[in-house]
Amino acid sequence: MAERLEWVEIIEPRTRERMYANLLTGECVWDPPQGVCIKRTGENQWWELFDPNTSRFYYYNASSQRTVWHRPQGCDIIPLAKLQTLKQHADTSNARAAGGAGGSRASADNSPGT
């Protein structure tokens, strides 16, 4: 039986630093989590993201900083659109819990490279 991949290594677009994202929980951390398998980043890794303005998926390559609307072929696609959704729901819940006020920690942009 294949091991389920939960953690992926990604490159933060602005700082170019490596970070780690959990595709199931939406958690993002700077240090590699211990005791789990991590899908390492590569030049042929594309992020699948969602643009709410056009209601379309788009794809971003952090190595080349290229963004395209069509799904690239023959590469690793990391479904970060799911992370976007988890983060948006968490931000909405946190804002409600804080009475709509308060700051948030810096994080990766929802539309990198655009």
LINJONOR-V309358 format. One record per residue. N is the residue number from 1. SS is DSSP state (helix for helix, strand for strand, loop for the rest). D_FIRST is the distance of its C-alpha to the first C-alpha in whole Angstrom. Layout:
N|SS|D_FIRST ; N|SS|D_FIRST
This chain:
1|loop|0 ; 2|loop|4 ; 3|loop|7 ; 4|loop|9 ; 5|loop|12 ; 6|loop|15 ; 7|strand|18 ; 8|strand|20 ; 9|strand|23 ; 10|strand|26 ; 11|strand|29 ; 12|loop|32 ; 13|loop|34 ; 14|loop|38 ; 15|loop|37 ; 16|loop|35 ; 17|loop|33 ; 18|strand|29 ; 19|strand|28 ; 20|strand|24 ; 21|strand|23 ; 22|strand|21 ; 23|loop|20 ; 24|loop|19 ; 25|loop|22 ; 26|loop|24 ; 27|loop|25 ; 28|strand|27 ; 29|strand|28 ; 30|loop|30 ; 31|loop|28 ; 32|loop|25 ; 33|loop|23 ; 34|loop|22 ; 35|loop|19 ; 36|loop|17 ; 37|loop|15 ; 38|strand|17 ; 39|strand|17 ; 40|loop|21 ; 41|loop|23 ; 42|loop|25 ; 43|loop|28 ; 44|loop|26 ; 45|strand|24 ; 46|strand|26 ; 47|strand|26 ; 48|strand|26 ; 49|strand|29 ; 50|strand|31 ; 51|strand|35 ; 52|loop|36 ; 53|loop|39 ; 54|loop|38 ; 55|loop|35 ; 56|strand|33 ; 57|strand|30 ; 58|strand|31 ; 59|strand|29 ; 60|strand|30 ; 61|strand|30 ; 62|loop|31 ; 63|loop|31 ; 64|loop|34 ; 65|loop|35 ; 66|strand|35 ; 67|strand|34 ; 68|strand|34 ; 69|loop|34 ; 70|loop|31 ; 71|loop|28 ; 72|loop|27 ; 73|loop|26 ; 74|loop|23 ; 75|loop|23 ; 76|strand|20 ; 77|strand|21 ; 78|strand|21 ; 79|loop|22 ; 80|helix|24 ; 81|helix|26 ; 82|helix|24 ; 83|helix|25 ; 84|helix|29 ; 85|helix|29 ; 86|helix|28 ; 87|helix|30 ; 88|helix|33 ; 89|helix|32 ; 90|helix|32 ; 91|helix|36 ; 92|helix|37 ; 93|helix|36 ; 94|helix|38 ; 95|helix|41 ; 96|helix|41 ; 97|helix|41 ; 98|loop|43 ; 99|loop|46 ; 100|loop|45 ; 101|loop|46 ; 102|loop|45 ; 103|loop|43 ; 104|loop|40 ; 105|loop|38 ; 106|loop|38 ; 107|loop|34 ; 108|loop|33 ; 109|loop|35 ; 110|loop|34 ; 111|loop|35 ; 112|loop|35 ; 113|loop|37 ; 114|loop|39
